[in-house]
Amino acid sequence: MKPRFKRILLKVSGESMMGSREYGIDLEAARKVAEQIKEVFTQNVQVAIVMGGGNIFRGKAGEKNGIDRATGDYMGMLATVMNSLAMQNALERQGYDTRVVSAIPMVTICEPYIRRRAVRHLEKGRVVI
């Protein structure tokens, strides 16, 4: 059966990474999310993932507690990278090639986001987070 879509963009909420915890990353929850992604990927669908970071930090909550809005947003972006690395780990443990990309330069832990490079990773059969 031919897949309905060639490529999907999946938004994974930070809350889905918490499992039964009040905050943070539950690696078992990450594994379960990765298993669901695997079901789509095995249908020859290219998968790009946008991770949320609300399980670690929320910029608006920080602002209410005296953190500058821009600083809070940066902290939230760092939380998304943390979740992305956990998701990368969960997917790679299942045998999938992945790439974490970020518009914030962090070259020691992820690749810079360059649209054409990200698309090329998808075309090569990698999950792009």
Salt bridges, closest charged atoms under 4 A:
GLU15 OE2 - ARG58 NH2 2.05
GLU28 OE2 - ARG31 NH2 2.19
GLU35 OE2 - ARG31 NH1 2.23
GLU63 OE1 - ARG69 NH1 3.45
ASP73 OD1 - ARG69 NE 3.20
GLU111 OE2 - ARG99 NE 3.31
GLU111 OE1 - HIS121 NE2 2.84
GLU123 OE1 - ARG120 NH1 3.48
